[in-house]
């Protein structure tokens, strides 16, 4: 998802069932605000958890933000501007 602003107040899920065995979520506000106040979950019980990238000119993780990656191997989280 690429936009001028990203606001998450609900739940985002990426559950991989593809042959490449990877789950990936990219939230990019580019020159705007990435405002996370909900749950972002990557779940891949049989393989590597996947990767999560949250970027923007400004990134805010509010008190309601929860980031969860689960899998047989660890995943990667990148949060920054």
SEZATI-7507 format. One record per atom (N, C-alpha, C): residue number from 0; residue in three letters; chain; y, z, x. Coordinates in nm, 4 decimals, always signed. Atoms other than C-alpha are relative to their C-alpha. Example, Ala and Ser with C-alpha at 12.3 -4.5 7.8 and 13.67 -1.06 7.14 Angstrom:
<recs>
<seq: 0, type: Ala, mol: A, py: -0.1190, pz: +0.0000, px: +0.0890>
<seq: 0, type: Ala, mol: A, py: -0.4500, pz: +0.7800, px: +1.2300>
<seq: 0, type: Ala, mol: A, py: +0.1200, pz: +0.0000, px: +0.0900>
<seq: 1, type: Ser, mol: A, py: -0.1190, pz: -0.0060, px: -0.0820>
<seq: 1, type: Ser, mol: A, py: -0.1060, pz: +0.7140, px: +1.3670>
<seq: 1, type: Ser, mol: A, py: +0.1090, pz: +0.0730, px: -0.0770>
</recs>
This chain:
<recs>
<seq: 0, type: Unk, mol: A, py: -0.1150, pz: +0.0000, px: +0.0844>
<seq: 0, type: Unk, mol: A, py: +0.0000, pz: +0.0000, px: +0.0000>
<seq: 0, type: Unk, mol: A, py: +0.1228, pz: +0.0000, px: +0.0901>
<seq: 1, type: Unk, mol: A, py: -0.1244, pz: +0.0091, px: -0.0765>
<seq: 1, type: Unk, mol: A, py: +0.3331, pz: -0.1048, px: +0.1497>
<seq: 1, type: Unk, mol: A, py: +0.1148, pz: -0.0065, px: -0.0992>
<seq: 2, type: Unk, mol: A, py: -0.1113, pz: -0.0031, px: +0.0946>
<seq: 2, type: Unk, mol: A, py: +0.6567, pz: -0.0199, px: -0.0265>
<seq: 2, type: Unk, mol: A, py: +0.1218, pz: +0.0625, px: +0.0647>
<seq: 3, type: Unk, mol: A, py: -0.1208, pz: -0.0661, px: -0.0463>
<seq: 3, type: Unk, mol: A, py: +1.0119, pz: +0.1028, px: +0.0132>
<seq: 3, type: Unk, mol: A, py: -0.0114, pz: +0.1503, px: -0.0081>
<seq: 4, type: Unk, mol: A, py: +0.0290, pz: -0.1425, px: +0.0078>
<seq: 4, type: Unk, mol: A, py: +0.8924, pz: +0.4445, px: -0.0981>
<seq: 4, type: Unk, mol: A, py: -0.1388, pz: +0.0185, px: -0.0584>
<seq: 5, type: Unk, mol: A, py: +0.1321, pz: -0.0348, px: +0.0500>
<seq: 5, type: Unk, mol: A, py: +0.5557, pz: +0.6049, px: -0.1643>
<seq: 5, type: Unk, mol: A, py: +0.0083, pz: +0.1427, px: -0.0509>
<seq: 6, type: Unk, mol: A, py: +0.0034, pz: -0.1343, px: +0.0564>
<seq: 6, type: Unk, mol: A, py: +0.5227, pz: +0.9046, px: -0.3976>
<seq: 6, type: Unk, mol: A, py: -0.1392, pz: +0.0219, px: -0.0563>
<seq: 7, type: Unk, mol: A, py: +0.1326, pz: -0.0339, px: +0.0497>
<seq: 7, type: Unk, mol: A, py: +0.1816, pz: +1.0640, px: -0.4545>
<seq: 7, type: Unk, mol: A, py: +0.0052, pz: +0.1397, px: -0.0582>
<seq: 8, type: Unk, mol: A, py: +0.0060, pz: -0.1304, px: +0.0647>
<seq: 8, type: Unk, mol: A, py: +0.1604, pz: +1.3452, px: -0.7089>
<seq: 8, type: Unk, mol: A, py: -0.1354, pz: +0.0205, px: -0.0663>
<seq: 9, type: Unk, mol: A, py: +0.1320, pz: -0.0073, px: +0.0605>
<seq: 9, type: Unk, mol: A, py: -0.1954, pz: +1.2779, px: -0.8202>
<seq: 9, type: Unk, mol: A, py: -0.1077, pz: +0.0004, px: +0.1062>
<seq: 10, type: Unk, mol: A, py: +0.1129, pz: +0.0056, px: -0.0916>
<seq: 10, type: Unk, mol: A, py: -0.5207, pz: +1.1939, px: -0.6435>
<seq: 10, type: Unk, mol: A, py: -0.0244, pz: -0.1433, px: +0.0426>
<seq: 11, type: Unk, mol: A, py: +0.0409, pz: +0.1288, px: -0.0551>
<seq: 11, type: Unk, mol: A, py: -0.6033, pz: +0.9003, px: -0.4144>
<seq: 11, type: Unk, mol: A, py: -0.1367, pz: +0.0184, px: +0.0632>
<seq: 12, type: Unk, mol: A, py: +0.1353, pz: -0.0093, px: -0.0546>
<seq: 12, type: Unk, mol: A, py: -0.9707, pz: +0.8404, px: -0.3296>
<seq: 12, type: Unk, mol: A, py: -0.0420, pz: -0.1323, px: +0.0610>
<seq: 13, type: Unk, mol: A, py: +0.0637, pz: +0.1184, px: -0.0576>
<seq: 13, type: Unk, mol: A, py: -1.1470, pz: +0.5961, px: -0.0972>
<seq: 13, type: Unk, mol: A, py: -0.1441, pz: +0.0373, px: +0.0306>
<seq: 14, type: Unk, mol: A, py: +0.1423, pz: -0.0257, px: -0.0197>
<seq: 14, type: Unk, mol: A, py: -1.5240, pz: +0.6089, px: -0.1264>
<seq: 14, type: Unk, mol: A, py: -0.0648, pz: -0.1309, px: +0.0412>
<seq: 15, type: Unk, mol: A, py: +0.0476, pz: +0.1259, px: -0.0555>
<seq: 15, type: Unk, mol: A, py: -1.6814, pz: +0.3458, px: +0.0945>
<seq: 15, type: Unk, mol: A, py: -0.1424, pz: -0.0306, px: -0.0434>
<seq: 16, type: Unk, mol: A, py: +0.1337, pz: +0.0496, px: +0.0300>
<seq: 16, type: Unk, mol: A, py: -1.9781, pz: +0.1443, px: -0.0267>
<seq: 16, type: Unk, mol: A, py: -0.0181, pz: -0.1387, px: +0.0596>
<seq: 17, type: Unk, mol: A, py: +0.0035, pz: +0.1331, px: -0.0585>
<seq: 17, type: Unk, mol: A, py: -1.9055, pz: -0.1705, px: +0.1754>
<seq: 17, type: Unk, mol: A, py: -0.0918, pz: -0.0044, px: +0.1212>
<seq: 18, type: Unk, mol: A, py: +0.0886, pz: +0.0166, px: -0.1143>
<seq: 18, type: Unk, mol: A, py: -2.1290, pz: -0.3103, px: +0.4500>
<seq: 18, type: Unk, mol: A, py: +0.0607, pz: +0.0473, px: +0.1313>
<seq: 19, type: Unk, mol: A, py: -0.0611, pz: -0.0430, px: -0.1260>
<seq: 19, type: Unk, mol: A, py: -1.8737, pz: -0.2239, px: +0.7188>
<seq: 19, type: Unk, mol: A, py: +0.0010, pz: +0.1525, px: +0.0143>
<seq: 20, type: Unk, mol: A, py: +0.0190, pz: -0.1447, px: -0.0037>
<seq: 20, type: Unk, mol: A, py: -1.9318, pz: +0.1443, px: +0.6335>
<seq: 20, type: Unk, mol: A, py: +0.1266, pz: +0.0773, px: +0.0329>
<seq: 21, type: Unk, mol: A, py: -0.1241, pz: -0.0717, px: -0.0305>
<seq: 21, type: Unk, mol: A, py: -1.5657, pz: +0.2381, px: +0.6690>
<seq: 21, type: Unk, mol: A, py: +0.0854, pz: +0.0131, px: -0.1246>
<seq: 22, type: Unk, mol: A, py: -0.0978, pz: -0.0202, px: +0.1068>
<seq: 22, type: Unk, mol: A, py: -1.3137, pz: +0.3829, px: +0.4291>
<seq: 22, type: Unk, mol: A, py: +0.1359, pz: +0.0148, px: +0.0655>
<seq: 23, type: Unk, mol: A, py: -0.1320, pz: -0.0043, px: -0.0607>
<seq: 23, type: Unk, mol: A, py: -0.9454, pz: +0.3427, px: +0.4968>
<seq: 23, type: Unk, mol: A, py: +0.1066, pz: +0.0058, px: -0.1083>
<seq: 24, type: Unk, mol: A, py: -0.1174, pz: -0.0039, px: +0.0860>
<seq: 24, type: Unk, mol: A, py: -0.6241, pz: +0.4424, px: +0.3214>
<seq: 24, type: Unk, mol: A, py: +0.1220, pz: -0.0125, px: +0.0895>
<seq: 25, type: Unk, mol: A, py: -0.1268, pz: +0.0152, px: -0.0718>
<seq: 25, type: Unk, mol: A, py: -0.2864, pz: +0.3209, px: +0.4495>
<seq: 25, type: Unk, mol: A, py: +0.1117, pz: +0.0113, px: -0.1032>
<seq: 26, type: Unk, mol: A, py: -0.1182, pz: -0.0165, px: +0.0840>
<seq: 26, type: Unk, mol: A, py: +0.0282, pz: +0.4492, px: +0.2775>
<seq: 26, type: Unk, mol: A, py: +0.1200, pz: -0.0208, px: +0.0902>
<seq: 27, type: Unk, mol: A, py: -0.1112, pz: +0.0339, px: -0.0879>
<seq: 27, type: Unk, mol: A, py: +0.3310, pz: +0.2857, px: +0.4362>
<seq: 27, type: Unk, mol: A, py: +0.1267, pz: -0.0195, px: -0.0815>
<seq: 28, type: Unk, mol: A, py: -0.1292, pz: +0.0140, px: +0.0668>
<seq: 28, type: Unk, mol: A, py: +0.6852, pz: +0.3389, px: +0.3105>
<seq: 28, type: Unk, mol: A, py: +0.0971, pz: -0.0799, px: +0.0856>
<seq: 29, type: Unk, mol: A, py: -0.0799, pz: +0.0783, px: -0.0949>
<seq: 29, type: Unk, mol: A, py: +0.8172, pz: +0.1343, px: +0.6063>
<seq: 29, type: Unk, mol: A, py: +0.1340, pz: +0.0652, px: +0.0272>
<seq: 30, type: Unk, mol: A, py: -0.1343, pz: -0.0539, px: -0.0254>
<seq: 30, type: Unk, mol: A, py: +1.1919, pz: +0.2089, px: +0.5950>
<seq: 30, type: Unk, mol: A, py: +0.0408, pz: +0.1059, px: -0.1019>
<seq: 31, type: Unk, mol: A, py: -0.0332, pz: -0.0955, px: +0.1051>
<seq: 31, type: Unk, mol: A, py: +1.1722, pz: +0.4559, px: +0.3054>
<seq: 31, type: Unk, mol: A, py: -0.0707, pz: +0.1328, px: +0.0181>
<seq: 32, type: Unk, mol: A, py: +0.0558, pz: -0.1344, px: +0.0037>
<seq: 32, type: Unk, mol: A, py: +1.0245, pz: +0.7918, px: +0.2085>
<seq: 32, type: Unk, mol: A, py: -0.1452, pz: -0.0034, px: -0.0461>
<seq: 33, type: Unk, mol: A, py: +0.1381, pz: -0.0246, px: +0.0427>
<seq: 33, type: Unk, mol: A, py: +0.6528, pz: +0.8755, px: +0.1959>
<seq: 33, type: Unk, mol: A, py: -0.0062, pz: +0.1464, px: -0.0409>
<seq: 34, type: Unk, mol: A, py: -0.0063, pz: -0.1350, px: +0.0554>
<seq: 34, type: Unk, mol: A, py: +0.6407, pz: +1.1829, px: -0.0293>
<seq: 34, type: Unk, mol: A, py: -0.1361, pz: +0.0345, px: -0.0591>
<seq: 35, type: Unk, mol: A, py: +0.1365, pz: -0.0325, px: +0.0415>
<seq: 35, type: Unk, mol: A, py: +0.2924, pz: +1.3359, px: -0.0619>
<seq: 35, type: Unk, mol: A, py: -0.0020, pz: +0.1408, px: -0.0584>
<seq: 36, type: Unk, mol: A, py: +0.0088, pz: -0.1290, px: +0.0681>
<seq: 36, type: Unk, mol: A, py: +0.2407, pz: +1.6155, px: -0.3150>
<seq: 36, type: Unk, mol: A, py: -0.1252, pz: +0.0021, px: -0.0871>
<seq: 37, type: Unk, mol: A, py: +0.1253, pz: +0.0079, px: +0.0738>
<seq: 37, type: Unk, mol: A, py: -0.1146, pz: +1.5466, px: -0.4276>
<seq: 37, type: Unk, mol: A, py: -0.1158, pz: -0.0008, px: +0.0975>
<seq: 38, type: Unk, mol: A, py: +0.1221, pz: +0.0004, px: -0.0801>
<seq: 38, type: Unk, mol: A, py: -0.4656, pz: +1.4925, px: -0.2924>
<seq: 38, type: Unk, mol: A, py: -0.0336, pz: -0.1409, px: +0.0457>
<seq: 39, type: Unk, mol: A, py: +0.0476, pz: +0.1256, px: -0.0569>
<seq: 39, type: Unk, mol: A, py: -0.5765, pz: +1.2113, px: -0.0605>
<seq: 39, type: Unk, mol: A, py: -0.1375, pz: +0.0291, px: +0.0582>
<seq: 40, type: Unk, mol: A, py: +0.1376, pz: -0.0292, px: -0.0394>
<seq: 40, type: Unk, mol: A, py: -0.9557, pz: +1.2023, px: -0.0135>
<seq: 40, type: Unk, mol: A, py: -0.0712, pz: -0.1258, px: +0.0462>
<seq: 41, type: Unk, mol: A, py: +0.0917, pz: +0.1035, px: -0.0465>
<seq: 41, type: Unk, mol: A, py: -1.1832, pz: +0.9800, px: +0.1965>
<seq: 41, type: Unk, mol: A, py: -0.1363, pz: +0.0661, px: +0.0115>
<seq: 42, type: Unk, mol: A, py: +0.1321, pz: -0.0611, px: +0.0029>
<seq: 42, type: Unk, mol: A, py: -1.5514, pz: +1.0535, px: +0.1351>
<seq: 42, type: Unk, mol: A, py: -0.1052, pz: -0.1070, px: +0.0252>
<seq: 43, type: Unk, mol: A, py: +0.1056, pz: +0.0942, px: -0.0348>
<seq: 43, type: Unk, mol: A, py: -1.8363, pz: +0.8681, px: +0.3035>
<seq: 43, type: Unk, mol: A, py: -0.1159, pz: +0.0805, px: +0.0573>
<seq: 44, type: Unk, mol: A, py: +0.1033, pz: -0.0956, px: -0.0384>
<seq: 44, type: Unk, mol: A, py: -2.1381, pz: +1.0999, px: +0.3127>
<seq: 44, type: Unk, mol: A, py: -0.1018, pz: -0.0560, px: +0.0988>
<seq: 45, type: Unk, mol: A, py: +0.1033, pz: +0.0576, px: -0.0856>
<seq: 45, type: Unk, mol: A, py: -2.3635, pz: +0.8542, px: +0.5002>
<seq: 45, type: Unk, mol: A, py: +0.0507, pz: -0.0502, px: +0.1344>
<seq: 46, type: Unk, mol: A, py: -0.0543, pz: +0.0583, px: -0.1222>
<seq: 46, type: Unk, mol: A, py: -2.1276, pz: +0.7337, px: +0.7731>
<seq: 46, type: Unk, mol: A, py: +0.1260, pz: +0.0747, px: +0.0420>
<seq: 47, type: Unk, mol: A, py: -0.1265, pz: -0.0572, px: -0.0447>
<seq: 47, type: Unk, mol: A, py: -1.7972, pz: +0.8060, px: +0.9502>
<seq: 47, type: Unk, mol: A, py: +0.0957, pz: +0.0122, px: -0.1181>
<seq: 48, type: Unk, mol: A, py: -0.0883, pz: -0.0273, px: +0.1139>
<seq: 48, type: Unk, mol: A, py: -1.5333, pz: +0.9520, px: +0.7170>
<seq: 48, type: Unk, mol: A, py: +0.1006, pz: -0.1112, px: -0.0258>
<seq: 49, type: Unk, mol: A, py: -0.0985, pz: +0.1063, px: +0.0180>
<seq: 49, type: Unk, mol: A, py: -1.2843, pz: +0.6689, px: +0.7765>
<seq: 49, type: Unk, mol: A, py: +0.1320, pz: +0.0376, px: +0.0629>
<seq: 50, type: Unk, mol: A, py: -0.1307, pz: -0.0300, px: -0.0574>
<seq: 50, type: Unk, mol: A, py: -0.9134, pz: +0.6740, px: +0.8489>
<seq: 50, type: Unk, mol: A, py: +0.1075, pz: +0.0034, px: -0.1077>
<seq: 51, type: Unk, mol: A, py: -0.1146, pz: -0.0145, px: +0.0885>
<seq: 51, type: Unk, mol: A, py: -0.5922, pz: +0.7760, px: +0.6773>
<seq: 51, type: Unk, mol: A, py: +0.1256, pz: -0.0137, px: +0.0836>
<seq: 52, type: Unk, mol: A, py: -0.1289, pz: +0.0175, px: -0.0664>
<seq: 52, type: Unk, mol: A, py: -0.2469, pz: +0.6580, px: +0.7845>
<seq: 52, type: Unk, mol: A, py: +0.1096, pz: +0.0144, px: -0.1048>
<seq: 53, type: Unk, mol: A, py: -0.1172, pz: -0.0163, px: +0.0860>
<seq: 53, type: Unk, mol: A, py: +0.0750, pz: +0.7785, px: +0.6199>
<seq: 53, type: Unk, mol: A, py: +0.1223, pz: -0.0158, px: +0.0886>
<seq: 54, type: Unk, mol: A, py: -0.1187, pz: +0.0243, px: -0.0821>
<seq: 54, type: Unk, mol: A, py: +0.3979, pz: +0.6354, px: +0.7629>
<seq: 54, type: Unk, mol: A, py: +0.1214, pz: -0.0277, px: -0.0877>
<seq: 55, type: Unk, mol: A, py: -0.1257, pz: +0.0304, px: +0.0667>
<seq: 55, type: Unk, mol: A, py: +0.7604, pz: +0.5941, px: +0.6666>
<seq: 55, type: Unk, mol: A, py: +0.1149, pz: +0.0404, px: +0.0892>
<seq: 56, type: Unk, mol: A, py: -0.1175, pz: -0.0441, px: -0.0746>
<seq: 56, type: Unk, mol: A, py: +1.1114, pz: +0.6367, px: +0.7941>
<seq: 56, type: Unk, mol: A, py: +0.0075, pz: +0.1520, px: -0.0069>
<seq: 57, type: Unk, mol: A, py: +0.0105, pz: -0.1442, px: +0.0190>
<seq: 57, type: Unk, mol: A, py: +1.0692, pz: +0.9881, px: +0.6525>
<seq: 57, type: Unk, mol: A, py: -0.1315, pz: +0.0278, px: -0.0715>
<seq: 58, type: Unk, mol: A, py: +0.1263, pz: -0.0389, px: +0.0614>
<seq: 58, type: Unk, mol: A, py: +0.7344, pz: +1.1527, px: +0.5687>
<seq: 58, type: Unk, mol: A, py: +0.0097, pz: +0.1472, px: -0.0388>
<seq: 59, type: Unk, mol: A, py: -0.0051, pz: -0.1371, px: +0.0489>
<seq: 59, type: Unk, mol: A, py: +0.7198, pz: +1.4671, px: +0.3543>
<seq: 59, type: Unk, mol: A, py: -0.1366, pz: +0.0363, px: -0.0565>
<seq: 60, type: Unk, mol: A, py: +0.1218, pz: -0.0573, px: +0.0567>
<seq: 60, type: Unk, mol: A, py: +0.4025, pz: +1.6692, px: +0.2932>
<seq: 60, type: Unk, mol: A, py: +0.0415, pz: +0.1281, px: -0.0711>
<seq: 61, type: Unk, mol: A, py: -0.0414, pz: -0.1150, px: +0.0795>
<seq: 61, type: Unk, mol: A, py: +0.4858, pz: +1.9101, px: +0.0107>
<seq: 61, type: Unk, mol: A, py: -0.1105, pz: +0.1046, px: -0.0075>
<seq: 62, type: Unk, mol: A, py: +0.0961, pz: -0.1109, px: +0.0068>
<seq: 62, type: Unk, mol: A, py: +0.3103, pz: +2.2395, px: -0.0632>
<seq: 62, type: Unk, mol: A, py: -0.1258, pz: -0.0366, px: -0.0782>
<seq: 63, type: Unk, mol: A, py: +0.1172, pz: +0.0425, px: +0.0763>
<seq: 63, type: Unk, mol: A, py: +0.0747, pz: +2.0612, px: -0.3064>
<seq: 63, type: Unk, mol: A, py: -0.0842, pz: -0.1060, px: +0.0687>
<seq: 64, type: Unk, mol: A, py: +0.0719, pz: +0.1071, px: -0.0710>
<seq: 64, type: Unk, mol: A, py: -0.0422, pz: +1.8083, px: -0.0454>
<seq: 64, type: Unk, mol: A, py: -0.1324, pz: +0.0515, px: +0.0557>
<seq: 65, type: Unk, mol: A, py: +0.1319, pz: -0.0313, px: -0.0552>
<seq: 65, type: Unk, mol: A, py: -0.4113, pz: +1.8098, px: +0.0478>
<seq: 65, type: Unk, mol: A, py: -0.0597, pz: -0.1299, px: +0.0518>
<seq: 66, type: Unk, mol: A, py: +0.0629, pz: +0.1163, px: -0.0620>
<seq: 66, type: Unk, mol: A, py: -0.5767, pz: +1.5643, px: +0.2878>
<seq: 66, type: Unk, mol: A, py: -0.1408, pz: +0.0401, px: +0.0390>
<seq: 67, type: Unk, mol: A, py: +0.1394, pz: -0.0355, px: -0.0253>
<seq: 67, type: Unk, mol: A, py: -0.9568, pz: +1.5629, px: +0.3073>
<seq: 67, type: Unk, mol: A, py: -0.0791, pz: -0.1237, px: +0.0392>
<seq: 68, type: Unk, mol: A, py: +0.0899, pz: +0.1055, px: -0.0456>
<seq: 68, type: Unk, mol: A, py: -1.1896, pz: +1.3384, px: +0.5108>
<seq: 68, type: Unk, mol: A, py: -0.1365, pz: +0.0622, px: +0.0222>
<seq: 69, type: Unk, mol: A, py: +0.1350, pz: -0.0517, px: -0.0188>
<seq: 69, type: Unk, mol: A, py: -1.5647, pz: +1.3966, px: +0.4888>
<seq: 69, type: Unk, mol: A, py: -0.0955, pz: -0.1140, px: +0.0310>
<seq: 70, type: Unk, mol: A, py: +0.1007, pz: +0.0977, px: -0.0372>
<seq: 70, type: Unk, mol: A, py: -1.8589, pz: +1.2138, px: +0.6411>
<seq: 70, type: Unk, mol: A, py: -0.0940, pz: +0.0579, px: +0.1033>
<seq: 71, type: Unk, mol: A, py: +0.0932, pz: -0.0451, px: -0.1038>
<seq: 71, type: Unk, mol: A, py: -2.1478, pz: +1.2391, px: +0.8879>
<seq: 71, type: Unk, mol: A, py: +0.0702, pz: +0.0184, px: +0.1335>
<seq: 72, type: Unk, mol: A, py: -0.0827, pz: -0.0121, px: -0.1196>
<seq: 72, type: Unk, mol: A, py: -1.8922, pz: +1.1897, px: +1.1657>
<seq: 72, type: Unk, mol: A, py: +0.1435, pz: +0.0206, px: -0.0456>
<seq: 73, type: Unk, mol: A, py: -0.1399, pz: -0.0247, px: +0.0335>
<seq: 73, type: Unk, mol: A, py: -1.5261, pz: +1.2835, px: +1.1761>
<seq: 73, type: Unk, mol: A, py: +0.0753, pz: -0.1272, px: -0.0316>
<seq: 74, type: Unk, mol: A, py: -0.0886, pz: +0.1111, px: +0.0297>
<seq: 74, type: Unk, mol: A, py: -1.2451, pz: +1.0635, px: +1.0621>
<seq: 74, type: Unk, mol: A, py: +0.1283, pz: +0.0130, px: +0.0796>
<seq: 75, type: Unk, mol: A, py: -0.1271, pz: +0.0024, px: -0.0713>
<seq: 75, type: Unk, mol: A, py: -0.8947, pz: +0.9866, px: +1.1845>
<seq: 75, type: Unk, mol: A, py: +0.1143, pz: +0.0125, px: -0.0996>
<seq: 76, type: Unk, mol: A, py: -0.1191, pz: -0.0165, px: +0.0827>
<seq: 76, type: Unk, mol: A, py: -0.5650, pz: +1.1033, px: +1.0331>
<seq: 76, type: Unk, mol: A, py: +0.1222, pz: -0.0222, px: +0.0878>
<seq: 77, type: Unk, mol: A, py: -0.1272, pz: +0.0211, px: -0.0683>
<seq: 77, type: Unk, mol: A, py: -0.2251, pz: +0.9712, px: +1.1451>
<seq: 77, type: Unk, mol: A, py: +0.1101, pz: +0.0143, px: -0.1036>
<seq: 78, type: Unk, mol: A, py: -0.1137, pz: -0.0206, px: +0.0890>
<seq: 78, type: Unk, mol: A, py: +0.0889, pz: +1.1002, px: +0.9764>
<seq: 78, type: Unk, mol: A, py: +0.1249, pz: +0.0004, px: +0.0866>
<seq: 79, type: Unk, mol: A, py: -0.1208, pz: +0.0041, px: -0.0817>
<seq: 79, type: Unk, mol: A, py: +0.4259, pz: +1.0042, px: +1.1190>
<seq: 79, type: Unk, mol: A, py: +0.0941, pz: -0.1099, px: -0.0425>
<seq: 80, type: Unk, mol: A, py: -0.1010, pz: +0.0993, px: +0.0340>
<seq: 80, type: Unk, mol: A, py: +0.7350, pz: +0.7908, px: +1.1105>
<seq: 80, type: Unk, mol: A, py: +0.0047, pz: -0.1116, px: +0.1001>
</recs>
